[in-house]
Amino acid sequence: MEQIKIYLERLISLTGLTGDYVPVVRYVILVIASFLLAWLAGWVCRRFFVPLVQKVTRRTEVKWDDVIFSERVLLSASRIVPAIVIWALLPLVFFEYPKVAEIVGRLTAIYFTVMATRTVIVGIDSLKNLEGERRTAKLQYLYTITSVLKILMIFIAVIVVVAIVINKNPSTLFAGLGAASAILMLAFQDTIKGLVAGVRLTSNDMLHIGDWITLPSAGANGKVEEISLTMVKVRNFDNTVVTVTPQMLVDGSFQNWQGMLENEGRKQVRKVYFDFRSLQVDDDGVANITKYRRHIEQWLKDNPKVVGEKNPLVRQAEAAQAGCCLEFVFWLKAQNAIDYEHDTSDIMEYIFAACADYGLRIYQQFPEQ
């Protein structure tokens, strides 16, 4: 460093400056040169290193490296490089001014901490690009854990920055927070409960992006668009958006229709009561209701709107005061609500109308005159 000092002072003297101006000019030159080197290092990373890394990741077949080493993540990491250069040059530039070196060093450390934390958070956020329309259980669990990590990283960064500002060891502050943990838990109990509920919701594979759920207490009846530790966003069938907390889903009861949507057929169970006085035995010794039951069962198997492979069933249920009960069990192919309701109506209307061909009457209670 002494040689650099002598060399700069000689160059300055050649310009005609002498006396007390020489150290000042030398100091200014070193400061400007340091910031120029820091800027140049960041520019080189952005201009050459980032495109090189992306070129390498694009040639691989896996997708995770394209996400982790995305342009946004690499550009954020490039902003850390100038701080590293400044930190390395501090002893060379401010060797005569220890107080200034200490102040610049603290500012550089704060900048480094903020940029490093930002890079980690950007990297965590980039994991969202791995998900498809329906997030798998493992990916949803990873997404939940990374959300917790983001909160933890921000918390640690704040503690480190405060420690740098007041010139204290960060471990001392963490020890002090341990003593105040009871107060913090009391103040943030709702947030903590929400975080725990979010972890339970995803780790137990209860919900995914793209699932259709109903939660009557919150007016939710639609597809899940977003899941986080503190919020679940549901777009209803009428395009209204309902936001509920994970705790409402975990503590209460919600209905997930995804299993029905992913499997062929929506189950229908309907009961019809027939007047006992219309039951009779035909000439072949078989009851008319038996023939009717067999006919409807075969008709359901042959119906193109019904999943015949799941063996529709018409069975005798327990009789009641309303009459002899037949239970009709079948699976409809229609998945959307409109087709489902129309097909159900068509089938039940045939069931009602066909009983007359077998001499059966559906029970109905007439109002008293």
Disulfide bonds with the S-S distance in Angstrom:
none
